[in-house]
Amino acid sequence: MAAFPKLEEIKYFSICSYNADTIGDTPMIIDTLRFPQLKSIETFKSEPFFTVNTLNLPKLEYCKNFYIRGVGNDYISPGTYENPTINFPVLSYCENFTMMFNHSSAEKINNYLHQFLTIQPINSKILYFEQESFPTGQGVLDQQTLINQGNTIEFY
């Protein structure tokens, strides 16, 4: 577990492992990453070859740009550190939310879409999911509501 217990506000946070782009190297894997006091961040970014099982941001209210990119199955065994849990229960503002190569379950995608119904701005948000599951049931309805409000939701 890695934690940043005293951070309350930062402009930019980026984490990655640059050594994994050569054959034989493995990605940086952290089981749990915690920011227990973080309330505001302009950009949170995790780059390729870094993956986390659980990301806890319990007090995060503002994050203009959230970008988390996991690793592909070429680097880890299928089922290992896929479908991460990202906790941001009080997030109230986010313009851009991107998840790539995390292989999140439909249930988690549904939860993110539902949570973004009340996150500001009401319109003009961009939610991008690459190689993630597609929403099901209520998630499909929430996705359409977000689109009807003037947001962009993309799945690739």
Secondary structure, DSSP 8 states (H G I E B T S, - for coil): -EE-TT--EEEEEEE--GGGGSTT---EEEEEEE-TT--EEEEEEE-TTEEEEEEE-TT--EEEEEEEE---TTTS-TTSS-S-EEE-TT--B-SEEEEES----HHHHHHHHHHHTSSBSSSS-EEEEES-----THHHHHHHHHHHTT-EEEE-
